[in-house]
Amino acid sequence: MIVSIKNEHLIIDFSTKGAELQRIVGTDSTINYMWNGDAKFWGKFSPVLFPIVGALKDNTYLYQGKKYELPRHGFARDMEFDYELISTTEIIFKLKSTEETLKNYPFQFELQLKYRLHGASLQCTYQVLNLAKETMLFAIGAHPAFAAPLNNEGAYTDYYLQFNNDDELTFHHIVHNLISDKTTTVELKDKMLPLTHELFYEDALVFKNLKSNQIRLLNKKNYNGLNFHFEGFPYFGIWAAINANFVCLEPWCGIADSLNHNQQLEEKEGMEKLPPGHTWERSWEVCCF
């Protein structure tokens, strides 16, 4: 089911499946800042990655002597969320653990995605509540796909990403969906990374030491674009499907398994550890212009 919030600047559409952000449309410009979800390339828009980010080695992990299986990016993106429309500009989606989730993720939880409009900005806040009597291990990440070019006007190569605190980027390569030790460093001119389809032919660019907390998607033809701001996410991914006209800006608390990981969940890089009864929170925000 599709539900919406809006103000004088933006109209926002979500699917209750996966609490997925699907459209950000300017009320005056009618620009849709989100990818259109063309299944020929990639049929999603902005999935939430939970309770893992990326892939597990052999899609399995070990916890307290037992073996479990999870698909790449976890299960939340494919589950139906409950929702509460707080106002015309704010909505909260909720997902709780079930008998089915406990079979392959043995933690009782409540996951909330809170979206709030203010001006020309949309804020997304993740809240994770540990409902169990033991420490909860989890990862969570964003995966929003922004259109480039906007409204199909111009070319992909008209667009670039501008970082606020990085003069060079060092990213890890992905091999068979896992993180390798191979890295590549790219020098940035004026903190800008030009977009080309070839940039993503070997999968996502994965960063473990990004200095920036703000990335702007801009173009050489006009003023329209967006500003993406994030805090407290130690990992970041940038990705597009092969030859598709979008770019994903992905702040993560968590990361895919490394090629040599021993599959023990308690030793997995990037996992958050949440004490019983505690709540964990992170946010990102996109401002459209």
Secondary structure, 3 states (H helix, E strand, C coil): CEEEEECCCEEEEEECECCEEEEEEECCCCCECECCCCCCCCCCCCCCEECCCCCCHHHEEEECCEEEECCCCECHHHCECEEEEEECCEEEEEEECCHHHHHHCCCCEEEEEEEEEECCEEEEEEEEEECCCCCEEECEECCCEEECCHHHCCCHHHEEEEECCCCEEEEEEEECCEEEEEEEEEECECCEEECCHHHHCCCCEEECCCCCCEEEEEECCCCCCEEEEEECCCEEEEECCCCCCEEEEEEEECCCCECCCCCEHHHCCCCEEECCCCEEEEEEEEEEC
